[in-house]
Amino acid sequence: MKFEINEKMEHKIREWDSCKAVDVTGAKFEYSFIPTGIGLVIKVQCDICRRILDLTEDWE
């Protein structure tokens, strides 16, 4: 399987992000991709403040 973050998702992440990275790499997000029988659940968690952004598309 191939998991990707598209431009629309990148834009949502930038709008949602309010924390400053605390290490030299600048890494601060954990990306979760969970395949299910009805679609793909995509979540981003901030490693600094622990907030979670759900990027899962609306399921019909």
C-alpha positions as CSV (number, residue, x, y, z in Angstrom):
1,M,0.0,0.0,0.0
2,K,1.0,3.6,-0.6
3,F,0.1,6.3,1.9
4,E,0.3,9.9,0.8
5,I,-0.5,13.3,2.1
6,N,-1.9,15.5,-0.7
7,E,-1.7,19.3,-1.1
8,K,-5.2,19.8,0.5
9,M,-4.1,17.8,3.6
10,E,-0.8,19.7,3.8
11,H,-2.7,23.0,3.8
12,K,-5.0,21.8,6.6
13,I,-1.9,20.7,8.6
14,R,-0.3,24.1,8.2
15,E,-3.4,25.9,9.3
16,W,-3.8,23.6,12.3
17,D,-0.1,23.7,13.4
18,S,0.7,26.2,16.2
19,C,3.6,24.5,17.9
20,K,7.4,25.1,17.4
21,A,9.6,22.1,17.0
22,V,11.9,21.4,20.0
23,D,14.6,19.3,18.4
24,V,17.1,20.0,15.7
25,T,15.4,17.9,13.0
26,G,12.2,20.0,13.2
27,A,10.1,16.8,13.4
28,K,7.0,17.1,15.5
29,F,4.2,15.1,13.9
30,E,3.1,11.4,14.1
31,Y,1.2,10.3,11.0
32,S,-1.3,7.4,11.3
33,F,-2.8,5.6,8.3
34,I,-5.3,3.0,9.2
35,P,-6.9,1.0,6.4
36,T,-10.5,-0.2,7.1
37,G,-13.1,-1.9,5.1
38,I,-14.8,1.4,4.3
39,G,-11.8,3.6,3.6
40,L,-8.6,5.0,5.0
41,V,-8.4,6.8,8.4
42,I,-5.7,9.4,8.4
43,K,-4.7,11.2,11.6
44,V,-1.8,13.6,12.5
45,Q,-0.7,14.0,16.1
46,C,1.5,16.8,17.4
47,D,4.3,15.3,19.5
48,I,4.6,18.6,21.4
49,C,1.0,19.4,22.5
50,R,-0.5,16.0,21.8
51,R,-3.5,17.4,19.7
52,I,-4.9,15.2,17.0
53,L,-6.0,16.4,13.5
54,D,-8.3,13.9,11.7
55,L,-7.7,14.1,7.9
56,T,-10.1,11.3,7.0
57,E,-12.2,12.2,4.0
58,D,-16.0,12.1,4.4
59,W,-17.3,8.6,3.9
60,E,-20.5,8.2,2.0
